[in-house]
Amino acid sequence: MTEWFTETLHPWLAQRLRIDRVLFRDKTEHQDLIIFENERFGRVLTLDGVVQTTEGDEFVYHEMMAHVPIVAHGAARRVLIVGGGDGGMAREVLKHRAVEKVTMVEIDRGVVDMSVEHLPSLSAGAFDDPRLDLVIADGAKFVAETDERFDVIIVDSTDPIGPGEVLFTAAFYADCKRCLTAGGIVVTQNGVPSLQGSEVTNSWNRLGQSFADVWFYVAAVPTYQGGFMTLGWASDDPAKRRHDVATVEARFAPLGIATRYYTPAIHQACFALPKFVIDLLK
């Protein structure tokens, strides 16, 4: 009998992915974790019944959350990743040779261990890079207490339920601001606006309490149902999200980074929001 993974996104919407082979199914210290194979999307990681990433389309999300802020910053040396246990975000950040240290704070060691074992293509050796400092801890607690400062903070969180809920609060964003160097940038995962508009509105208001320049940018990830997703952007330097294509190209081309989604033109264009998303900024 064919087995399906059903992700109930809302009372009126669900998506199903065929489970061709289960690689891991158990409860970690914090979450229910399933890793399975699907003919189209390859290996799929789910937490608490929600698809987190797949081999087939993870590059979209990871490239856009890593390269947009780092290229926009122009001189990032120290990067903090909150979450990101599958290792994909660390992989993309570490492609920037000028980045001297990446601190990755993940609450669930089980996600890291199972991803390394069953989804090695996502981290692609990132956990062995000497520039990566993996900290198993609560990300909100870390940013509230650390003495370190970062040029870019990437909040690679789950949706605002369960362990990820605290990563969408005004207090957390204020703590991120405290941890940033002058001109630093914070980017966040903010869901699919056509279905989760309140995430955009809430983050707009909460980030705005701490940062002078708050906006969103978009990327299309096939397994995140409902159209493109929004990624939050916060900085005190408005110029950093207003680079023209020529500037982005001049910064990105010498890096020699191979991408499958991100381009300088996409970088510049992704900040253009459709009217219905702008209407959520209230």
Secondary structure, DSSP 8 states (H G I E B T S, - for coil): --EEEEEEEETTEEEEEEESEEEEEEE-SSSEEEEEEETTTEEEEEETTEEEEETTTHHHHHHHHHHHHHHHHS---EEEEEE-TTSHHHHHHTT-TT--EEEEEES-HHHHHHHHHH-HHHHTTGGG-TTEEEEES-HHHHHHH----EEEEEEE---SSGGGGGGGSHHHHHHHHHHEEEEEEEEEE---TTT-HHHHHHHHHHHHTT-SEEEEEEE--TTSSSS-EEEEEEES-GGGG---HHHHHHHHGGGT---SS--HHHHHHTT---HHHHTT--
